[in-house]
Amino acid sequence: MTNRKYLPILLSFFLSYPAFSQTPKVNPDRLHESLMKLSTFGKNAAGGSDRVAYSSYDLHAREYVQGLMKEAGLDVSIDFAGNIIGRKAGKNPNLKPIAFGSHIDEVPNGGDYDGPVGSMGAIEVVRTFSENNITTDHPLEVIIFANEEGGVVGSRALAGALSEDALQVVSNSGVTQYDGIKLLGGNPERIPELKRNPGDLAAYLELHIEQGGILDAEKLDIGVVEGIVAIEWWEFTFAGKANHAGTTPMNKRNDPMLPAAQFVLAVNEIVNSYEGRQVGTVGKIQAFPGAGNVIPGEVKVNVELRDLSSEKIWKIYADIEARGKQLALESQTELAIKHIEVASKPALADPEIRKVIQAQAEKLGYGTKSLPSGAGHDAQEMARIAPMGMIFIPSKDGISHAPAEYSSKADIANGANVLLHTILELDKLLK
């Protein structure tokens, strides 16, 4: 007979094993190992990743990921857009699937965490379910989206928003989206058949690095994403009179660079005059003819505004437009304004899913903060067809899309654990 004084020790020993644990958690070492293995596909001499969509690195990485998905017990297939779909049956086949995932393709010379954290985290969650003999009522669907960095191609296809014109766009690897999808094993001719309708999925969740410095700076563990911002672009063109830089007196010039320079400062001033977390950027200026010894005849300034509210964006824009016209009038230059279509509308996270993410993070003892996503994600497209939620983890120093991109093993595991418990809670709530 076992001595009673050893029972607490034995109980603690058994509870340390997944099958006995009341709070299942992912394996941090295994999750990190899978991320580091994935990072070897496309690693360059600068320490970055050249695993752009449709490249040989992407193809080999996809083979590795499919192997992991099968080991996790998922039924794996490639859809017509090249998305990798892993399915796991639930107890109730009449319920709609809970979907979750991300992407594994990178920008040229990108980092190792943007996309892969959510993808490897999703697979690790399913492996943890299997180890703990957990079968959800809902079917589960792990989605590794094709070519997120080149225009959220795979998720747009599922949302029915990928046009024939978009298929002819040349990707970062030098092939068209049409030909690239064929390389992945998809069939671009049949993409319209993929369209999911609202109600086809119970929910969509995505774990991702923050790609900003807020969580890192505030030493917080989890970001509960409020939504993905809308993006609007405009081109402001100030027109004056080109002339010789050496022979034209300063008081005889009609130089559009002067109002353009004042306008750049005005954009920053106006955006900062509003309460909230909106952002405005002038990231491109062009002077024509663009010679050092010529007073420009025309200067183009591109303005980008981002916020969760399209109404707020347009309100800010109205102030910027008024200031631009005032500067043109004062400098006796002409101003032309062109709105550039970027088709990026706001995608708000589902309020109930946000509450669940928040509650599960708190139960696990993690510090949280609600914040918007200033970058686009596959979740933005999936929000068209399903209630959406996103979980952020810290990015060191706010760096992303660069070789220095980094999230710690502990932070990655924290995010995967929140994903895991959010799925379990939604499985009970969504009937």
C-alpha positions in Angstrom: 0.0 0.0 0.0 1.3 3.5 -0.9 2.2 5.7 2.1 -0.3 8.6 2.4 2.5 11.1 2.7 3.6 10.4 -0.9 0.2 10.9 -2.4 0.6 14.6 -3.1 3.9 13.9 -4.8 2.4 11.1 -6.9 -0.6 13.2 -7.8 1.6 16.1 -8.9 3.6 13.7 -11.0 0.6 12.2 -12.8 -1.0 15.6 -13.3 2.2 16.8 -15.1 1.3 14.4 -18.0 -1.1 15.8 -20.6 -3.6 12.9 -20.3 -4.1 13.7 -16.6 -3.9 17.5 -16.8 -7.1 19.5 -16.2 -5.6 22.4 -18.1 -4.2 21.1 -21.4 -1.3 23.1 -22.7 0.8 22.9 -25.9 4.4 21.6 -25.9 6.6 24.7 -26.1 9.7 22.9 -27.2 8.0 20.9 -29.9 6.2 24.0 -31.2 9.5 26.0 -31.3 11.3 23.1 -33.0 8.7 23.0 -35.7 9.1 26.8 -36.2 12.9 26.6 -36.4 12.7 23.7 -38.9 10.3 25.6 -41.0 12.7 28.6 -41.0 15.4 26.6 -42.7 13.3 26.6 -46.0 14.6 29.7 -47.7 17.0 31.0 -45.2 19.5 33.4 -46.8 23.0 34.6 -46.0 21.6 37.7 -44.3 19.6 35.6 -41.9 16.3 36.5 -43.5 13.8 34.3 -45.3 13.3 34.2 -49.1 10.4 31.8 -48.8 8.2 33.8 -51.1 5.0 32.2 -52.4 5.4 29.7 -55.3 9.2 29.5 -54.9 11.0 26.2 -54.5 11.4 27.1 -50.9 7.7 27.5 -50.5 7.0 24.2 -52.2 9.4 22.2 -50.0 8.1 24.0 -46.8 4.6 23.0 -47.7 5.6 19.4 -48.0 7.1 19.6 -44.5 4.0 21.3 -43.1 1.7 18.7 -44.7 3.7 16.0 -42.9 3.2 17.7 -39.6 -0.5 18.0 -40.2 -0.9 14.4 -41.0 1.1 13.4 -37.9 -1.3 15.6 -35.9 -4.2 13.4 -37.1 -5.6 15.8 -39.7 -7.0 14.7 -43.1 -5.0 16.9 -45.4 -5.8 18.1 -48.9 -5.0 21.0 -51.3 -7.9 23.1 -52.5 -8.3 24.8 -55.9 -6.5 28.0 -54.7 -3.5 26.1 -53.3 -4.6 26.4 -49.6 -3.6 23.5 -47.4 -6.7 22.3 -45.6 -6.4 19.9 -42.6 -9.7 18.5 -41.3 -10.5 16.7 -38.1 -14.0 15.3 -37.5 -16.0 16.4 -34.4 -18.5 14.5 -32.3 -21.4 16.3 -34.1 -21.1 16.2 -37.9 -24.1 18.6 -38.1 -22.1 21.4 -36.6 -20.1 23.8 -38.7 -16.3 23.7 -38.5 -14.2 26.0 -36.3 -11.4 27.1 -38.6 -8.0 28.4 -37.6 -4.6 28.9 -39.2 -2.4 31.4 -41.0 0.3 31.3 -43.8 3.9 30.2 -44.2 5.0 32.3 -47.2 7.2 35.3 -46.5 8.1 38.7 -48.0 11.6 38.7 -49.6 14.2 38.7 -46.9 11.5 38.4 -44.3 11.5 37.0 -40.8 10.7 33.6 -39.3 7.6 34.4 -37.3 5.1 36.4 -39.3 2.6 33.7 -40.4 4.5 30.6 -39.3 3.6 31.3 -35.6 -0.1 31.0 -36.4 0.4 28.1 -38.7 2.7 26.0 -36.5 0.6 27.0 -33.5 -2.6 25.7 -35.1 -1.0 22.4 -35.8 0.4 22.2 -32.3 -3.0 22.8 -30.9 -4.4 19.8 -32.8 -1.5 17.6 -31.6 -2.2 18.7 -28.0 -5.9 17.7 -28.4 -4.9 14.3 -29.7 -2.5 13.7 -26.8 -5.2 14.7 -24.3 -7.8 12.6 -26.0 -9.9 15.7 -26.7 -12.5 15.5 -29.4 -14.5 18.7 -30.0 -18.1 18.7 -30.8 -17.4 20.9 -33.8 -15.3 19.6 -36.7 -11.9 21.5 -36.8 -10.3 22.9 -39.9 -6.7 24.0 -40.0 -6.0 26.3 -43.0 -2.5 27.2 -44.2 -3.3 29.9 -46.7 -1.6 30.3 -50.1 0.3 33.5 -50.8 -0.8 35.8 -48.0 2.1 38.2 -48.5 1.4 38.6 -52.2 -2.2 39.7 -51.8 -4.0 37.3 -49.4 -4.7 35.2 -52.4 -5.8 32.0 -50.7 -8.2 33.6 -48.2 -9.6 35.9 -50.9 -10.4 32.8 -52.9 -12.3 31.3 -50.0 -14.2 34.5 -49.5 -15.2 34.6 -53.2 -13.2 37.8 -53.7 -10.3 36.7 -56.0 -11.0 38.1 -59.5 -9.7 36.8 -62.8 -7.6 40.0 -63.1 -5.9 39.2 -59.8 -4.9 35.8 -61.1 -2.8 37.6 -63.8 -0.8 39.7 -61.3 2.9 38.7 -61.2 3.9 37.4 -57.7 7.1 38.0 -55.8 8.5 34.8 -57.3 8.1 36.1 -60.8 5.2 33.9 -61.9 1.6 35.0 -62.2 -0.8 34.0 -59.5 -2.5 31.8 -62.0 0.6 29.8 -62.7 1.7 29.9 -59.1 -1.5 28.3 -57.9 -0.9 25.5 -60.4 2.6 24.9 -58.9 1.0 24.5 -55.5 -1.3 21.8 -56.8 -4.4 24.0 -57.2 -6.6 24.6 -60.1 -7.2 28.3 -60.9 -9.9 27.5 -63.4 -12.1 26.0 -60.6 -11.4 28.7 -57.9 -15.0 30.0 -58.1 -16.2 26.6 -56.7 -14.3 27.3 -53.5 -16.4 30.2 -52.3 -17.6 29.8 -48.7 -20.8 31.6 -47.7 -21.6 33.2 -44.4 -22.6 30.4 -42.0 -20.4 27.8 -43.6 -17.9 28.2 -40.7 -18.8 28.5 -37.0 -15.8 30.8 -36.5 -12.3 31.7 -37.7 -9.4 32.3 -35.4 -5.8 33.4 -36.2 -2.8 33.6 -33.9 -0.2 36.1 -35.1 2.8 38.2 -34.0 1.7 41.7 -33.3 4.0 43.3 -35.9 4.1 46.4 -33.6 5.9 47.3 -30.4 2.9 47.9 -28.0 2.8 44.5 -26.3 6.6 44.3 -26.1 7.0 47.8 -24.7 4.2 47.3 -22.1 5.5 43.8 -21.1 2.1 42.2 -21.9 1.5 38.6 -23.1 -1.5 38.7 -25.3 -3.2 41.2 -27.6 -6.9 40.8 -28.1 -7.5 42.2 -31.5 -10.4 44.6 -31.9 -10.3 44.4 -35.7 -8.2 44.9 -38.8 -8.0 48.5 -40.0 -9.2 49.9 -43.3 -6.6 51.4 -45.6 -7.2 54.3 -48.0 -4.7 55.9 -50.3 -4.7 59.3 -52.2 -2.3 61.0 -54.6 -2.0 64.7 -54.2 -0.3 66.5 -57.2 0.9 70.0 -56.8 1.7 71.6 -60.2 3.8 74.8 -60.8 6.3 75.7 -63.4 9.5 73.9 -64.2 12.5 76.1 -64.8 16.3 76.3 -64.6 17.5 76.1 -61.0 20.5 78.4 -61.6 19.0 81.2 -63.6 15.5 81.6 -62.0 15.6 84.1 -59.1 14.0 82.9 -55.8 11.3 85.5 -56.0 10.3 84.5 -59.5 9.7 80.9 -59.0 6.5 78.9 -59.1 7.9 75.9 -57.2 5.4 73.2 -56.2 7.9 71.5 -53.9 7.3 74.3 -51.3 3.5 73.6 -50.8 4.2 69.9 -51.1 6.8 70.0 -48.2 4.4 72.0 -46.1 1.6 69.5 -46.9 3.7 66.6 -45.7 4.0 68.3 -42.3 0.3 69.1 -42.3 -0.7 65.5 -42.8 1.2 64.5 -39.7 -0.3 67.5 -37.7 -3.9 66.7 -38.8 -3.7 63.0 -38.1 -2.3 63.7 -34.6 -5.0 66.2 -33.9 -7.6 63.4 -33.6 -8.1 61.2 -30.5 -7.6 57.5 -31.1 -5.1 55.1 -32.8 -5.5 56.2 -36.4 -2.3 56.5 -38.4 -1.4 58.6 -41.5 1.7 58.2 -43.6 3.4 60.0 -46.5 5.6 57.2 -47.9 6.2 58.3 -51.4 7.1 61.7 -53.0 7.9 62.2 -56.7 9.3 65.4 -58.3 9.1 65.8 -62.0 11.2 66.0 -64.1 13.3 64.9 -61.1 16.6 66.5 -61.9 18.8 68.3 -59.3 19.3 71.4 -61.4 15.6 71.8 -62.4 12.9 73.5 -60.4 10.2 70.8 -60.5 7.1 71.5 -62.5 5.1 68.9 -60.6 5.3 67.1 -57.2 3.2 64.0 -56.3 2.6 63.1 -52.7 1.0 59.8 -51.7 -1.1 59.8 -48.5 -2.2 56.7 -46.6 -4.7 56.6 -43.8 -5.5 53.6 -41.6 -8.2 53.2 -38.9 -10.8 50.7 -37.7 -13.5 53.3 -38.8 -13.9 54.2 -42.4 -16.0 57.1 -41.4 -13.2 58.5 -39.3 -10.7 58.0 -42.1 -12.8 60.1 -44.5 -13.3 62.8 -41.8 -9.5 63.1 -41.4 -9.1 63.1 -45.2 -11.5 66.0 -45.5 -9.3 68.1 -43.2 -6.2 67.0 -45.2 -7.9 67.9 -48.5 -8.8 71.4 -47.2 -5.3 72.0 -46.0 -3.9 70.9 -49.4 -6.2 73.3 -51.3 -5.2 76.1 -49.0 -1.5 75.5 -49.5 -2.0 75.4 -53.3 -3.9 78.7 -53.2 -1.3 80.5 -51.1 1.6 79.3 -53.3 -0.2 79.9 -56.6 0.1 76.3 -57.6 -2.6 73.9 -58.9 -3.7 70.9 -56.9 -5.2 67.6 -58.3 -6.3 64.8 -56.0 -6.8 61.2 -57.0 -8.2 58.5 -54.7 -6.4 55.2 -55.3 -8.5 52.1 -54.8 -6.8 49.5 -52.5 -10.0 47.6 -51.6 -9.0 47.3 -47.9 -12.1 47.7 -45.8 -12.2 47.4 -42.0 -12.8 43.9 -40.6 -14.0 44.0 -37.0 -13.4 41.0 -34.7 -16.6 39.4 -33.4 -17.4 40.9 -30.0 -18.3 37.5 -28.4 -15.1 35.9 -29.7 -13.1 38.8 -28.3 -14.7 38.2 -24.9 -13.8 34.5 -25.0 -10.1 35.3 -26.0 -9.9 37.8 -23.2 -11.4 35.4 -20.6 -9.2 32.5 -21.6 -6.0 34.6 -21.5 -6.9 35.8 -18.0 -7.7 32.3 -16.8 -4.2 31.3 -18.0 -2.7 34.2 -16.0 -1.6 36.3 -19.0 -1.5 40.1 -19.2 -3.7 41.4 -22.0 -4.5 44.5 -24.0 -7.1 45.2 -26.6 -5.7 46.7 -29.8 -6.3 47.0 -33.5 -4.2 45.3 -36.2 -2.5 47.9 -38.4 -1.5 45.2 -40.9 -3.6 43.1 -43.2 -4.1 39.4 -42.5 -6.0 36.4 -43.9 -8.5 37.0 -41.1 -9.6 40.2 -42.8 -10.9 38.2 -45.7 -12.3 35.4 -43.5 -14.3 38.0 -41.6 -16.5 38.3 -44.7 -17.8 34.8 -44.2 -17.4 33.9 -40.5 -17.2 35.4 -37.0 -13.5 36.3 -36.7 -11.0 36.6 -33.8 -7.3 37.3 -33.7 -4.7 36.7 -30.9 -1.5 38.7 -30.9 1.8 37.9 -29.2 4.7 40.4 -28.7 7.1 41.2 -31.5 10.5 42.2 -30.0 11.0 45.9 -30.6 8.0 45.9 -32.9 10.1 44.6 -35.8 8.5 42.5 -38.6 9.0 41.7 -42.3 12.8 41.8 -41.6 15.5 39.3 -40.5 15.4 40.8 -37.0 11.8 39.8 -36.5 11.6 37.8 -33.2 9.1 36.4 -30.7 10.2 34.3 -27.7 9.5 30.6 -27.2 7.4 31.4 -24.1 5.4 34.1 -25.9 4.6 31.8 -28.8 3.5 29.0 -26.4 1.3 31.5 -24.5 -0.4 32.5 -27.8 -1.0 28.9 -28.8 -2.4 28.1 -25.4 -4.9 31.0 -25.7 -5.8 29.7 -29.1 -6.3 26.2 -27.7 -8.6 27.2 -24.9 -10.5 29.7 -27.0 -11.3 26.8 -29.4 -12.5 24.6 -26.5 -14.7 27.4 -25.1 -16.2 28.3 -28.5 -16.9 24.6 -29.0 -19.2 24.8 -26.0 -20.7 28.1 -26.8 -21.3 27.8 -30.6 -24.1 25.3 -31.1 
